[in-house]
Structure formats: structure tokens, C-alpha cells
């Protein structure tokens, strides 16, 4: 609680678009504008594995609850991919979202991944194989946040220009 910097400052070839701690806090994933994701050891700032390369700027990240999988989304091509967070290898994907995914959120059990794009589309994916579990849902306002309920049965969607909505996502037919 000293308020002192523990690691850094860190420098990178591009700007940092987003950062996420792993669930255990031991590592930190950074999404960079140069198209890489860097996974670093939290305490030392040293690379945990080789940088993960993307064709475009990476704008969204999400760790699975067990910390073993890292979901990424890149700008421009709408690609979402799953990587092994221990070695940076590709696990699944890429798949193409409708627009650039700006928000990624795993369910608590890690079986589902929700994405919200700049186009206002929300998609639910299988959290292991990135298979779509619903048709994209389209909204007129940018999505502000997505959050699964602790049991993974519901998805809360908020947007700055509309009322929050809670969806039943227990099965693909449960989405409006």
C-alpha cells in the first residue's frame, strides 16, 4: 500500500490498447497497437513467452477463469482468437466477428466467450473452440459492458444510450 511503482515503466514499440492480469495475478497480458500481445511476468516485467503476432492492432483481451487461455480481438479484420497463455500457441480461431470486437468476456466456467463489437453486435462463442452459439445480435448503440452471471446462465449487457438487458444464455435458443 505504499503507492510506489513495483514494475516499470515498461516501453513497447506501439501503444498499449488494453491490459489484463491473469486470474492468479502472476502474469499480465498487454494488447499493443503494433499487432502483438505481450504476456509478462507481473513482478519482473519480463516476457513470459514470445510475443503473440496478429495482422492488425489488438484491442481486446480476456483471460479464461483458469488463466490457461487468452482471448484476443484485433481491429480492422474483426478476428477473435484463443491462445495458450503459457506458451502463446494458437488454441482456436481465428473467427471473424461482425465488426471489431471491443469487449471480450468469459463465463465463470470458461465454457462461453461473449464479444461485443464496435458495430453494436453481441455474439456468444463456445469458449473452447470458438464456435458461434447464436446469430449476432445487433444494437443501435455501442455496447458498454458484458458480464456473465456467476452460474453462466445469464449475460448482462449495458450501453450508454439504452437500458441494461439481461439475457438467458443457457442454450443458444435462449437469446432474444
C-alpha positions as CSV (number, residue, x, y, z in Angstrom):
1,X,0.0,0.0,0.0
2,X,3.0,2.3,-0.5
3,X,1.7,3.6,-3.8
4,X,5.2,3.0,-5.3
5,X,5.7,1.6,-8.8
6,X,6.6,-2.1,-8.5
7,X,7.4,-2.8,-12.1
8,X,8.2,-0.4,-14.9
9,X,7.9,1.9,-16.5
10,X,7.7,-0.5,-19.4
11,X,8.3,0.5,-23.0
12,X,6.9,-1.1,-26.2
13,X,7.1,-0.4,-29.9
14,X,3.4,0.5,-30.1
15,X,0.9,2.0,-27.8
16,X,-0.8,-0.3,-25.2
17,X,-4.5,-0.6,-26.1
18,X,-5.5,-2.9,-23.1
19,X,-4.0,-4.8,-20.3
20,X,-5.3,-7.7,-18.2
21,X,-3.9,-9.6,-15.2
22,X,-4.2,-13.4,-15.2
23,X,-6.6,-14.7,-12.6
24,X,-3.8,-15.6,-10.3
25,X,-2.1,-12.3,-10.8
26,X,1.2,-13.9,-11.8
27,X,1.2,-12.6,-15.4
28,X,-0.1,-9.6,-17.3
29,X,-1.2,-9.6,-21.0
30,X,-0.9,-6.3,-22.9
31,X,-2.6,-5.7,-26.3
32,X,-0.5,-3.5,-28.5
33,X,-1.2,-1.3,-31.5
34,X,1.7,-2.9,-33.4
35,X,-0.4,-6.1,-33.6
36,X,1.3,-8.0,-30.8
37,X,0.2,-9.3,-27.4
38,X,2.9,-9.5,-24.8
39,X,2.5,-11.7,-21.8
40,X,4.7,-10.6,-19.0
41,X,5.6,-11.8,-15.5
42,X,3.9,-9.3,-13.2
43,X,6.7,-8.9,-10.7
44,X,9.6,-8.7,-13.1
45,X,8.1,-7.3,-16.3
46,X,10.0,-10.0,-18.2
47,X,8.4,-11.8,-21.2
48,X,6.6,-14.9,-20.1
49,X,6.6,-16.2,-23.7
50,X,7.3,-14.9,-27.2
51,X,5.0,-12.1,-28.3
52,X,1.8,-13.3,-30.0
53,X,1.6,-11.9,-33.5
54,X,-1.6,-10.5,-35.1
55,X,-2.1,-8.9,-38.5
56,X,-3.7,-5.8,-37.0
57,X,-3.7,-3.8,-33.8
58,X,-5.0,-5.8,-30.8
59,X,-7.8,-4.0,-29.0
60,X,-9.4,-6.5,-26.6
61,X,-8.2,-9.3,-24.2
62,X,-9.8,-11.7,-21.8
63,X,-8.3,-14.5,-19.7
64,X,-10.3,-17.7,-19.1
65,X,-11.1,-18.2,-15.4
66,X,-8.4,-20.9,-15.1
67,X,-5.9,-18.5,-16.7
68,X,-4.8,-21.0,-19.3
69,X,-6.4,-19.4,-22.3
70,X,-6.2,-15.8,-23.5
71,X,-8.8,-14.5,-25.9
72,X,-7.7,-11.7,-28.2
73,X,-9.5,-9.4,-30.7
74,X,-7.9,-7.3,-33.4
75,X,-9.0,-4.1,-35.1
76,X,-9.9,-3.9,-38.7
77,X,-10.2,-7.6,-39.5
78,X,-12.6,-8.5,-36.7
79,X,-10.6,-11.6,-35.8
80,X,-11.1,-13.3,-32.4
81,X,-8.6,-15.9,-31.4
82,X,-7.8,-18.1,-28.4
83,X,-4.2,-18.7,-27.3
84,X,-2.5,-20.8,-24.7
85,X,-1.3,-18.3,-22.1
86,X,1.6,-20.4,-21.0
87,X,3.4,-20.6,-24.4
88,X,1.5,-18.3,-26.7
89,X,0.4,-21.0,-29.1
90,X,-2.9,-20.8,-31.0
91,X,-5.6,-22.9,-29.5
92,X,-8.6,-21.9,-31.7
93,X,-9.6,-19.5,-34.4
94,X,-9.3,-17.1,-35.9
95,X,-13.1,-16.4,-36.3
96,X,-14.5,-13.2,-37.6
97,X,-16.9,-11.1,-35.5
98,X,-19.3,-8.7,-37.1
99,X,-17.1,-5.5,-36.7
100,X,-14.2,-5.1,-34.4
101,X,-14.7,-6.8,-31.0
102,X,-14.0,-4.2,-28.4
103,X,-15.2,-6.3,-25.4
104,X,-14.4,-10.0,-24.6
105,X,-15.8,-11.7,-21.5
106,X,-15.5,-15.4,-20.5
107,X,-18.2,-17.0,-18.4
108,X,-17.1,-18.1,-14.9
109,X,-16.7,-21.7,-16.0
110,X,-14.9,-20.6,-19.2
111,X,-17.3,-22.6,-21.5
112,X,-18.6,-19.4,-23.2
113,X,-17.0,-16.3,-24.5
114,X,-19.1,-13.2,-25.2
115,X,-17.9,-10.5,-27.7
116,X,-19.3,-7.0,-28.3
117,X,-18.2,-5.1,-31.4
118,X,-18.0,-1.5,-32.4
119,X,-20.9,-2.2,-34.8
120,X,-23.2,-2.9,-31.8
121,X,-23.2,-6.7,-32.4
122,X,-23.1,-9.2,-29.5
123,X,-22.0,-12.7,-30.1
124,X,-21.7,-15.8,-27.8
125,X,-19.0,-18.3,-28.7
126,X,-18.0,-21.7,-27.4
127,X,-15.2,-20.8,-25.0
128,X,-13.0,-23.8,-26.1
129,X,-13.5,-24.0,-29.9
130,X,-14.8,-20.5,-30.8
131,X,-17.9,-21.9,-32.5
132,X,-20.8,-19.4,-32.7
133,X,-23.6,-20.2,-30.3
134,X,-26.0,-17.6,-31.6
135,X,-26.6,-15.3,-34.6
136,X,-25.1,-11.8,-33.9
137,X,-27.5,-9.6,-32.0
138,X,-27.5,-6.1,-33.4
139,X,-27.9,-2.9,-31.3
140,X,-28.0,0.7,-32.4
141,X,-25.8,1.9,-29.5
142,X,-22.2,0.9,-28.7
143,X,-22.0,-1.8,-26.0
144,X,-20.5,-0.5,-22.8
145,X,-20.0,-3.8,-20.9
146,X,-20.8,-7.5,-20.9
147,X,-20.9,-9.6,-17.8
148,X,-21.9,-13.3,-17.3
149,X,-23.8,-14.2,-14.1
150,X,-21.7,-16.4,-11.7
151,X,-23.6,-19.5,-12.9
152,X,-23.1,-18.6,-16.6
153,X,-26.8,-18.7,-17.3
154,X,-27.3,-15.0,-18.0
155,X,-25.5,-12.2,-19.7
156,X,-25.8,-8.6,-18.7
157,X,-25.3,-6.1,-21.5
158,X,-25.0,-2.4,-20.8
159,X,-24.8,0.5,-23.2
160,X,-24.6,4.2,-22.6
161,X,-27.6,5.1,-24.8
162,X,-30.0,2.3,-23.8
163,X,-31.3,0.4,-20.7
164,X,-29.4,-2.7,-19.5
165,X,-30.6,-6.0,-20.7
166,X,-30.2,-9.5,-19.1
167,X,-30.3,-12.4,-21.5
168,X,-30.8,-16.1,-20.8
169,X,-27.8,-17.8,-22.4
170,X,-28.2,-21.3,-21.1
171,X,-28.7,-22.5,-24.6
172,X,-28.5,-20.8,-28.0
173,X,-32.3,-20.6,-28.3
174,X,-32.5,-18.6,-25.0
175,X,-31.2,-15.4,-26.6
176,X,-33.7,-12.9,-27.8
